[in-house]
Amino acid sequence: MEKTIDLQTMDDEFRQRAKSSVSEAKGINDFDRDRYELARAGKEQVLKRRFGLVSMTGLSCGLMCTWESILVVFSIGFQNGGPAGLIYGFLLIWLGNISVFLVIGELSSAIPTAGGQYHWVSLLAPRSSKKFFSYITGWLTVIGWIAALTSVCFFVADLTLSLVSLNTLEYTRELWHGTLLLWGVLLLCVFINIFISGALPTIEVIVLIVHVLGFFGILIPLVYLTPSHHSAKEIFTTFHNLGGWQSKALAFFVGLQGNAIAFIGTDSAVHMSEEVRNASVDVARSMLLSLAINGCLALGMLCAVLFSAGDIIELLETESPIPVFIRIFAYATGSNLGATIMTSIVIALEFCSAMGCLAAASRMTWSFARDRGLPFARALSIIDKRTTIPVVAIIVVTVCSTLLALINIGNNAAFNGTISLVLEGFYISYLIAIGLLLWRRVRGDMDNHNLALTAFSSTAQHDESYDRSLTWGPWRVKGSLGIINNIVACCYLMLLIFFSFWPSQFRIEDPSQMNWAVVVTGGVAMFSIGYYLIFARKSYSGPLVEVDPHVL
């Protein structure tokens, strides 16, 4: 009756493990354990589990690219917040993300599938509205990942062209130059993800090593070679309000967007979970390890830049095609060559981020298509038998990103507004899933194991809380501490979502100064609602059950 595994013979052993810890399942090998966990979520094992804890941590760290992204978006937080606002804002964002991904880790342990947020929402939401909320969450996550891929590739292209401007004074930059180079970056990412996909775990371990070594390769010359340093009092007590807001406190919250962008992509491990060994535990571990490693590195880099930079306000007010952090590198080293070498390290690591971003985006797209959530779902959900990866999904995601990059040729402001969907799309999807989990855990639904065990019985009373087996996985924050952390995560996400729609300055004199995220996010939400009401309402019923889990 089962398609992949005899669940009944393993059921008693895994129930015991669910009550205690994963160590009690030593009698069952990792392969069968992972197949069992996936089968509990109703999914068949079709992808090859290539990643372990270290390689997945490497993919997460490299994809987040936190200390590198802090440099790229440095001016956002400095303009609204200043040096002190940047540091304190970074600490707030770091701690907020730890809280959020403690909860995401709990969900990934309970339901370790590539679908992530939309799958969790389908199981957590009330039966009357689970299809609708799951579908909207899925669309926001898919579009968010495509926008994330485009934005990272744009960073690579933009920084490369900035180096050309730095070293070639007669170079005149055009918008289509960035788009063309962005396409080249995408093609290289596709080649790596398809043709050498088997080596991807090894590549990601190397990326993790280079990610750490590259940090010191920039930090040491930046601090050692700079001609002068700012005082600690100046750095930790100076706040700026260059955006013209009513108060420095308001400017501080508006400037949080920059630090928040630097932590985007932590949930990549979730969408790769069907390719991770011991996923019910190691996915959560890899996300928290990535936050710990990247948080420490990024805080160190942020302090180094603030202490070593010259007059940053003057740099911000000077019109230049070269980003502020590259000019800070040039000031510190005293040469364009030194700045070029240091920036090249950032570009190389941002490319590694794009490579991992394509992998996570394609798995998310494939998973949503597998559950009939996207147009042309059958084609998108095909797995290549030779490579055991979703090749069609990789190509489609790349094409969508390529088309999105065309906007940059006509209007850079419109393009920036489009890729700004990254922060909102991810954070809204997190908030829906985490908010529903808070509702469930306060009701005690997640702890009602007996109800979960009878959910598949035809004679059982059908409670609205469960349409499938849904209990805690082996990794969780127990008791009242888990509820408190869940509340903190929800409050943090609502705060960030609210301020992520604000522009960087109070008085808007040009459309390019507007924050178009609310228009783009609202447009995606309206399109997904319309598509759901017209088409998907009949075809989408939430995550499909591919494996009969019997009575768990």
C-alpha positions in Angstrom: 0.0 0.0 0.0 2.9 2.4 0.7 5.0 3.7 -2.1 8.3 4.4 -0.4 8.6 2.8 3.0 6.9 0.4 5.4 5.9 3.0 8.0 4.0 0.6 10.3 7.1 -1.4 11.1 9.0 1.7 12.1 6.2 3.5 13.9 6.8 2.3 17.5 10.5 3.2 17.4 9.8 6.7 15.9 7.0 7.5 18.3 9.5 6.9 21.2 12.0 9.1 19.5 9.5 11.9 19.1 8.9 11.8 22.8 12.5 11.9 23.7 15.4 12.6 21.3 16.8 11.6 18.0 19.4 9.5 19.7 16.8 6.9 20.6 16.4 6.0 16.9 20.0 4.7 16.6 18.7 1.3 15.5 17.4 2.9 12.3 19.8 4.3 9.7 19.7 7.9 8.6 18.3 7.2 5.2 15.2 5.4 6.5 14.8 8.0 9.3 14.7 10.8 6.7 12.3 8.9 4.5 10.1 8.3 7.5 10.0 11.9 8.5 9.2 13.0 4.9 6.5 10.3 4.7 4.9 11.6 7.9 4.4 14.9 6.0 2.8 12.9 3.1 5.8 13.3 0.7 7.8 10.7 -1.2 11.6 10.8 -1.2 12.6 11.7 -4.8 15.6 14.0 -4.3 19.0 12.7 -3.3 20.2 13.6 0.2 23.7 15.0 -0.6 24.0 17.6 2.2 25.2 17.2 5.7 25.3 19.7 8.6 28.6 21.4 7.5 27.8 21.6 3.8 24.3 23.0 4.5 25.7 25.5 7.0 28.1 26.5 4.2 25.2 27.0 1.8 23.3 29.1 4.3 26.2 31.2 5.3 27.3 31.8 1.7 23.7 32.5 0.6 23.1 35.0 3.5 26.4 36.7 2.7 25.8 38.9 5.8 29.1 40.6 6.3 29.4 41.2 2.6 25.8 42.6 2.3 26.4 44.9 5.3 29.0 46.6 3.2 26.7 46.8 0.1 23.8 48.3 1.9 25.9 50.3 4.4 24.5 53.7 3.4 20.9 52.8 4.2 21.5 52.4 8.0 24.1 55.2 8.2 21.7 57.7 6.6 19.0 56.9 9.1 20.6 56.0 12.4 24.3 56.9 11.9 27.1 54.8 13.4 25.4 54.2 16.7 22.1 53.4 15.0 23.9 50.9 12.7 25.5 49.0 15.6 22.5 49.0 17.9 20.1 48.3 15.0 22.3 45.4 13.9 22.1 43.9 17.4 18.3 44.2 17.3 18.1 42.6 13.9 20.5 39.8 14.9 18.6 38.9 18.0 15.3 39.2 16.2 16.4 36.8 13.6 17.6 34.3 16.2 14.2 34.4 17.8 12.5 34.0 14.4 14.6 31.0 13.3 14.3 29.3 16.6 10.6 29.0 15.7 11.3 28.3 12.0 13.6 25.5 13.3 10.8 24.0 15.3 8.5 24.0 12.2 11.2 22.5 10.0 11.8 19.8 12.6 8.1 18.9 12.7 7.5 19.1 8.9 10.9 18.8 7.1 9.8 19.5 3.5 11.1 21.8 0.8 7.8 23.7 0.8 8.5 25.3 4.1 6.1 28.1 4.9 3.2 27.3 2.7 3.2 23.6 3.8 3.3 24.7 7.5 0.5 27.2 7.0 -1.7 24.5 5.4 -1.4 22.3 8.4 -1.6 25.0 11.0 -4.4 27.2 9.7 -8.1 26.5 10.4 -9.6 24.1 7.9 -11.9 26.7 6.5 -9.1 29.0 5.4 -6.0 26.8 5.1 -6.1 26.6 1.3 -6.3 30.3 0.8 -3.6 31.2 3.3 -1.3 28.4 2.2 -1.6 29.5 -1.4 -0.9 33.2 -0.7 2.1 32.2 1.4 3.4 30.0 -1.3 3.2 32.7 -4.0 4.9 35.3 -1.7 7.7 32.8 -1.0 8.3 31.8 -4.6 8.3 35.4 -5.9 10.4 36.5 -2.9 13.1 33.9 -3.8 13.1 34.9 -7.5 13.5 38.5 -6.5 16.2 37.5 -4.1 18.1 35.7 -6.9 17.7 38.8 -9.1 18.9 41.2 -6.4 22.0 39.1 -5.6 23.0 38.8 -9.2 22.4 42.6 -9.6 24.8 43.2 -6.7 27.5 41.1 -8.4 26.9 43.0 -11.7 26.7 46.4 -10.0 29.9 45.9 -8.0 31.8 44.7 -11.0 30.8 47.7 -13.1 31.7 49.9 -10.1 35.2 48.5 -10.2 35.4 49.4 -13.9 34.3 53.0 -13.1 36.9 53.1 -10.3 39.8 52.1 -12.6 38.6 53.6 -15.9 37.8 57.2 -15.7 36.5 57.5 -19.3 34.0 54.7 -18.8 30.4 55.8 -19.1 28.0 53.4 -17.5 24.6 52.5 -19.0 21.7 50.7 -17.5 21.8 47.9 -20.0 25.4 47.1 -19.0 24.2 46.0 -15.6 21.4 43.9 -17.1 23.7 42.1 -19.5 26.3 41.3 -16.8 23.4 40.1 -14.6 22.4 37.7 -17.3 26.0 36.4 -17.5 26.0 35.8 -13.7 22.7 33.9 -14.0 24.0 31.6 -16.8 27.1 30.7 -14.7 24.9 29.9 -11.7 22.7 27.7 -13.9 25.7 25.8 -15.3 27.0 25.0 -11.8 23.5 24.1 -10.4 22.7 21.7 -13.3 26.0 20.2 -14.6 28.0 19.9 -11.5 25.2 19.6 -9.0 26.7 16.5 -7.4 29.7 18.6 -6.3 27.5 21.3 -4.8 27.9 20.1 -1.1 31.7 20.1 -1.5 31.6 23.5 -3.2 29.5 24.9 -0.3 32.1 23.7 2.3 34.8 25.5 0.3 32.5 28.6 0.2 32.2 28.5 4.0 36.0 28.4 4.3 36.5 31.3 1.8 33.6 33.2 3.5 35.5 33.2 6.8 39.0 33.8 5.3 37.7 36.5 3.0 36.4 38.4 6.1 39.9 38.5 7.5 41.3 39.3 4.1 39.3 42.6 4.2 39.2 43.3 7.9 43.0 43.3 8.5 44.1 45.7 5.7 41.0 47.9 6.4 41.9 48.4 10.1 45.7 48.3 9.8 46.2 50.5 6.7 43.7 53.3 7.4 45.5 56.6 8.2 43.2 57.5 11.1 40.5 56.0 13.3 37.4 57.4 14.9 37.0 57.2 18.7 34.8 54.7 20.4 32.7 57.5 21.9 32.0 58.9 18.5 30.9 55.6 17.0 28.7 54.4 19.9 27.0 57.7 20.7 26.5 59.4 17.4 23.1 59.1 15.7 22.1 60.7 12.4 18.8 61.7 10.8 19.9 62.6 7.3 16.5 61.5 6.0 14.8 64.5 7.7 12.4 62.5 9.9 10.7 64.1 12.9 13.1 62.4 15.3 16.2 60.4 15.5 14.3 57.5 17.0 12.0 57.3 14.0 15.1 57.5 11.7 16.6 54.6 13.6 13.7 52.3 12.9 13.5 53.4 9.2 17.2 52.5 8.9 16.7 49.0 10.2 15.9 47.9 6.6 19.6 47.8 5.7 20.6 45.5 8.5 17.5 43.3 7.9 18.5 42.8 4.2 21.8 41.4 5.3 20.2 38.5 7.0 17.9 37.5 4.2 18.0 33.9 3.0 18.5 32.1 6.4 15.6 29.8 5.5 17.4 28.4 2.5 18.1 25.3 4.5 14.4 24.7 4.9 13.8 24.6 1.1 16.8 22.3 0.7 15.6 20.0 3.6 14.7 17.1 1.3 18.3 16.9 0.3 19.7 17.1 3.8 20.6 14.1 5.9 19.0 14.0 9.4 16.9 17.0 8.2 14.5 17.0 11.2 17.4 18.2 13.4 20.2 19.5 11.2 18.1 22.0 9.2 17.4 23.9 12.4 21.0 23.5 13.5 22.4 24.8 10.2 20.2 27.9 10.3 21.2 28.8 13.9 24.9 28.1 13.2 24.7 30.3 10.1 23.1 33.1 12.2 25.9 32.7 14.8 28.8 32.7 12.4 27.4 35.4 10.1 26.3 37.6 12.9 29.7 37.6 14.6 31.5 38.3 11.3 29.1 41.0 10.2 29.3 42.8 13.5 33.1 42.8 13.3 33.1 44.1 9.8 30.6 46.8 10.6 32.7 48.1 13.5 35.8 47.9 11.4 34.3 50.1 8.7 32.9 52.6 11.1 36.2 53.0 13.0 38.3 53.1 9.8 36.2 55.3 7.4 36.9 58.9 6.8 34.1 61.5 6.6 31.2 59.2 5.7 28.6 62.0 5.5 30.8 63.7 2.8 31.0 60.5 0.9 27.2 60.1 1.0 26.7 63.6 -0.2 29.2 63.3 -3.1 27.5 62.0 -6.3 29.5 59.0 -7.6 28.7 55.8 -9.4 31.0 54.0 -7.0 29.4 52.7 -3.7 30.4 54.2 -0.4 32.2 51.1 0.9 34.5 50.9 -2.1 35.5 54.5 -1.6 36.2 53.7 2.1 38.4 50.8 1.0 40.3 53.2 -1.3 40.7 55.7 1.6 41.9 53.0 3.9 44.5 51.4 1.6 45.4 54.7 -0.2 45.1 53.1 -3.6 42.5 52.0 -6.1 44.3 48.7 -6.6 43.9 47.8 -2.9 40.2 48.7 -3.1 39.8 46.6 -6.2 41.3 43.5 -4.6 39.2 43.9 -1.5 36.0 44.5 -3.5 36.8 41.5 -5.7 36.6 39.3 -2.6 33.1 40.6 -1.9 32.1 40.1 -5.6 33.3 36.5 -5.5 31.4 35.7 -2.3 28.2 37.5 -3.6 28.4 35.2 -6.6 28.5 32.2 -4.3 25.4 33.7 -2.7 23.7 33.8 -6.1 24.7 30.2 -6.7 23.0 29.0 -3.5 20.1 31.3 -4.0 19.3 29.6 -7.3 19.3 26.2 -5.7 16.9 27.3 -2.9 14.6 29.2 -5.2 14.3 26.3 -7.6 13.5 23.8 -4.8 10.8 26.1 -3.4 9.3 26.6 -6.9 9.5 22.8 -7.6 7.8 22.0 -4.2 5.0 24.5 -4.8 4.5 23.2 -8.3 4.5 19.6 -6.9 1.4 20.6 -4.9 -0.3 22.2 -8.0 0.2 25.7 -6.7 1.8 27.2 -9.9 0.8 27.3 -13.6 2.3 24.4 -15.7 2.7 22.5 -12.4 3.3 19.1 -14.0 6.2 20.3 -16.0 7.7 22.3 -13.2 7.6 19.4 -10.8 9.6 17.1 -13.0 12.8 15.6 -11.5 15.6 14.8 -13.8 16.3 11.1 -13.3 20.0 11.4 -14.1 20.9 14.2 -11.7 17.9 13.8 -9.3 17.4 17.6 -9.3 14.5 19.8 -10.5 16.1 20.9 -13.8 12.9 22.4 -15.2 12.4 24.5 -12.1 15.9 25.8 -12.2 15.5 26.9 -15.8 12.1 28.5 -15.2 13.4 30.4 -12.1 16.3 31.6 -14.2 14.1 32.8 -17.0 11.8 34.6 -14.6 14.9 36.4 -13.1 16.2 37.2 -16.5 12.9 38.8 -17.5 12.8 40.7 -14.2 16.2 42.1 -14.9 14.8 43.7 -18.2 13.1 46.3 -16.0 16.5 47.7 -15.1 17.1 48.7 -18.7 14.1 51.0 -18.8 13.9 52.3 -15.2 16.3 51.7 -12.4 13.8 52.9 -9.8 11.2 50.5 -10.9 13.7 47.7 -10.8 14.8 48.5 -7.3 11.1 48.6 -6.3 10.6 45.1 -7.7 13.6 43.5 -6.0 12.5 45.2 -2.7 9.9 42.5 -2.6 12.6 40.2 -1.1 12.3 41.5 2.5 8.5 41.9 2.5 7.8 38.5 0.8 10.0 36.5 3.2 9.0 38.3 6.4 5.2 38.2 5.7 5.5 34.4 4.9 7.4 33.9 8.2 4.8 35.9 10.1 1.8 33.9 8.8 3.5 30.6 9.7 4.8 31.7 13.1 1.6 33.5 14.0 -0.4 30.3 13.3 2.0 28.2 15.3 1.6 30.5 18.3 -2.1 30.1 18.0 -1.7 26.3 17.9 0.7 26.0 20.8 -1.3 28.3 23.1 -4.3 26.0 22.4 -2.2 23.0 23.1 -2.8 21.4 19.7 0.8 20.6 19.0 1.1 18.7 22.3 -2.1 16.7 21.8 -0.4 13.6 20.4 -3.4 11.3 20.9 -5.4 13.6 18.6 -2.7 13.5 16.0 -2.6 9.7 16.2 -6.4 9.4 15.5 -6.5 12.1 12.8 -6.4 9.4 10.0 -8.9 7.2 11.5 -12.2 7.1 9.7 -14.1 6.7 13.0 -12.3 9.5 14.8 -14.0 12.7 15.6 -12.6 15.2 13.0 -11.2 18.2 15.0 -10.5 21.4 13.1 -7.0 21.4 14.5 -5.9 18.5 12.4 -6.4 17.3 8.9 -3.1 15.4 9.2 -0.6 14.2 11.8 1.0 17.3 13.2 3.2 17.0 16.3 6.5 18.4 17.5 9.7 17.1 15.9 12.8 16.2 17.8 14.1 19.8 17.8 12.0 22.4 19.7 11.9 25.0 22.5 9.8 23.5 25.2 7.2 25.0 27.6 6.5 28.6 28.3 10.0 29.6 27.0 8.8 28.5 23.5 5.6 30.5 23.8 7.5 33.6 24.9 10.0 33.3 22.1 7.2 32.7 19.6 5.6 36.0 20.8 8.9 37.9 20.5 9.4 36.6 16.9 5.9 37.8 15.9 6.5 41.2 17.4 9.9 41.5 15.7 8.4 40.5 12.3 5.5 43.0 12.6 7.9 45.8 13.4 10.2 45.1 10.5 7.3 44.6 8.0 5.8 47.9 9.0 9.0 49.9 8.6 10.2 48.1 5.5 7.6 50.0 3.4 9.0 53.4 4.5 11.2 55.5 2.1 14.7 56.4 3.2 13.8 60.1 3.5 10.8 62.2 4.7 10.5 64.6 1.8 10.2 62.9 -1.6 11.3 65.0 -4.5 11.7 62.3 -7.2 10.0 59.0 -7.9 13.3 57.2 -7.6 13.4 58.2 -3.9 10.1 56.4 -3.2 9.9 53.0 -1.6 7.8 51.0 -4.1 7.8 47.9 -2.0 4.2 48.4 -0.9 3.1 48.7 -4.6 5.0 45.6 -5.7 4.1 43.5 -2.7 0.4 44.5 -3.0 0.5 43.8 -6.7 1.8 40.3 -6.1 -0.7 39.7 -3.3 -3.6 40.9 -5.5 -2.4 38.8 -8.5 -2.1 35.7 -6.4 -5.6 36.2 -4.8 -7.1 36.8 -8.3 -5.4 33.7 -9.7 -6.6 31.7 -6.7 -10.2 32.8 -7.1 -10.3 32.2 -10.9 -8.1 29.1 -11.3 -6.3 27.7 -8.3 -9.3 27.5 -6.0 -10.4 24.4 -8.0 -6.9 22.8 -8.5 -5.1 23.7 -5.3 -6.0 21.8 -2.2 -2.8 22.3 -0.2 0.2 19.9 0.0 -0.7 16.7 -1.7 -0.4 13.4 0.2 1.9 11.2 -2.0 2.6 8.6 0.7 -0.1 7.0 2.9 1.3 7.4 6.4 -1.3 5.0 8.0 -2.0 5.8 11.6 1.0 7.6 13.2 
